Amino acid sequence: MLELAVAMTVVGILAAVAIPNYMNFMRDVRAAQAVADIQAVRAAVYLYFGDHQHWPPEEQAGVVPVELAPYLPRDMIFFKSTYKIDYDNWITNGGQSRFPDVGVLVGVSVISADKSLLQAAKSLLGPQNTVNLSPSRTTLVIASEKGF
């Protein structure tokens, strides 16, 4: 009985250490997936701009813009179980941003309720090109009023 109690204690200690490490690992994997998706959208947007000399139109969060589909990897989806990707084109007809306080004209965002996933994604993207437009959204700036 004593040996069983010792074995259960050891298993409990190992589980107490392993489970949080596994959860952190999975969060980092999801953040890396989100960043890879963001970078793919960014590349597609630049290719589209090169071909058409204007930015593609915006679509709602989680939906692949029709104009970008030919430039994206095949079968890419913007809606995952833990996050959504949102391509944003905030340029008005006057060439200004609809949100002048942030100065972002075109960007691609990761949207998630998981704050630690957003923080991990932001650290992977680098702070110089990202803005937090809301507590649940981190945006990679593609074009701003300062250029691209």
SULMOSUL-V52858 format. One record per helix or strand of 3 or more residues. SS is the DSSP state (h for helix, s for strand). FROM is the first residue (numbers start at 1). LEN is the number of residues. If there is no record, write none. Layout:
BEGIN
ss->SS from->FROM len->LEN
ss->SS from->FROM len->LEN
END
This chain:
BEGIN
ss->h from->2 len->51
ss->h from->69 len->3
ss->s from->84 len->6
ss->s from->104 len->8
ss->h from->115 len->11
ss->h from->127 len->3
ss->s from->130 len->5
ss->s from->137 len->8
END
